[in-house]
Amino acid sequence: MSKKNIVYLDTNIILRFLIGDGGELADKAKDIFKKIESGDLTAFCNDAVFAEIVFVLQKVYNVEKNLIKESLENIIYMSEFYVDNKEVALKALTIFVENRIDIVDSLLIAYNNVSDINVLSFDKKLNNMLKT
């Protein structure tokens, strides 16, 4: 696959795809995701973009946590869509839905649980949810 077929997606493309507001940008986002689904395009999403997507969906668009989780899981499971760590991203979504914490703390807890990476924080609630 040529480098032209490998891309990092920005938050706004994924948001336009998920929200599907019917405008020109939503149509372009749908076309991009059709190429990802067909294997013509390989897309990457890093943790910062992932967290921003969750934040915007929740805080700006008032999307319920369960729907955010379901929508992002559908994208994460696409064969040509890659996040920094698929297992961590999926675990973070579950933690996010099941607890009253933000997505960044959910990602930290997921990295701690899945990758056994120590997390240091002054946040007592976060510390109580970490493996030691």
C-alpha positions in Angstrom: 0.0 0.0 0.0 1.4 3.4 -0.9 1.8 6.2 1.6 -1.0 8.0 -0.2 -3.4 5.4 1.1 -2.3 5.8 4.8 -3.7 8.7 6.7 -4.2 10.0 10.2 -7.7 11.3 10.7 -8.5 14.5 12.5 -11.3 14.8 15.0 -13.5 16.8 12.7 -13.6 14.0 10.0 -14.6 11.4 12.5 -17.2 13.7 14.1 -18.7 14.6 10.8 -19.0 10.9 10.0 -20.6 10.0 13.3 -22.9 13.0 13.5 -23.9 12.8 9.8 -25.3 16.3 9.8 -26.1 16.0 6.0 -23.8 18.7 4.9 -20.9 18.6 2.4 -18.4 17.8 5.1 -20.5 14.9 6.4 -20.7 13.5 2.8 -16.9 13.8 2.4 -16.4 12.0 5.8 -18.8 9.2 4.6 -16.7 8.8 1.5 -13.5 8.6 3.5 -15.0 5.9 5.7 -16.3 4.0 2.7 -12.7 3.8 1.5 -11.6 2.6 4.9 -14.3 -0.1 4.9 -13.3 -1.2 1.4 -9.6 -1.4 2.3 -8.7 1.4 -0.1 -7.6 3.6 2.7 -5.8 2.8 6.0 -6.7 5.3 8.8 -5.0 5.9 12.1 -6.4 7.8 15.2 -4.2 8.6 18.1 -5.2 8.9 21.8 -5.5 12.7 21.7 -8.0 12.6 18.8 -9.8 9.7 20.4 -10.3 11.6 23.6 -11.3 14.8 21.8 -14.0 12.9 19.9 -15.5 11.5 23.1 -15.3 14.9 24.8 -17.0 16.8 21.9 -19.7 14.2 21.4 -20.5 14.3 25.2 -20.1 18.0 26.0 -21.0 19.7 22.7 -23.5 17.3 21.1 -24.9 15.8 24.4 -24.6 12.3 23.1 -25.2 9.7 25.8 -22.2 7.7 27.0 -23.6 4.3 25.8 -24.1 5.7 22.3 -20.6 7.2 22.2 -19.2 3.8 23.2 -21.3 1.9 20.6 -20.4 4.4 17.8 -16.7 4.4 18.5 -16.6 0.6 18.9 -18.1 0.2 15.4 -15.3 2.4 14.0 -12.5 0.8 16.0 -13.5 -2.7 14.8 -13.1 -1.6 11.1 -10.2 -3.7 9.7 -8.4 -0.7 8.2 -8.9 1.7 11.2 -6.2 1.8 13.8 -6.1 3.5 17.2 -2.9 3.7 19.3 -3.9 0.6 21.2 -7.2 -1.1 20.3 -7.5 -3.1 23.5 -6.9 0.1 25.6 -9.4 2.2 23.6 -12.1 -0.4 24.0 -11.4 -0.8 27.7 -11.4 3.0 28.1 -14.8 3.2 26.6 -16.2 0.6 29.0 -14.6 2.4 32.0 -15.9 5.7 30.7 -19.5 4.4 30.5 -19.4 2.6 33.8 -18.0 5.4 35.9 -18.3 9.1 36.5 -15.0 10.0 35.1 -13.8 11.7 31.9 -12.3 9.9 28.9 -8.7 11.0 29.7 -8.9 9.3 33.1 -10.6 6.3 31.5 -7.6 6.0 29.1 -5.1 6.2 31.9 -6.9 3.5 33.9 -7.2 1.4 30.7 -3.4 1.7 30.0 -2.8 0.8 33.7 -5.1 -2.3 33.5 -4.3 -3.5 30.0 -0.6 -2.7 29.7 0.3 -2.8 33.3 1.8 0.7 33.1 2.0 2.6 36.3 0.1 5.9 36.4 1.0 8.7 38.8 -1.6 11.2 39.7 -2.7 13.5 42.5 -6.3 12.7 41.7 -7.6 10.6 44.5 -10.6 9.2 42.6 -8.3 8.2 39.7 -5.7 6.7 42.1 -8.5 4.5 43.7 -9.3 3.0 40.3 -5.7 2.1 39.4 -4.0 -1.2 39.9 -1.0 -0.9 42.1 
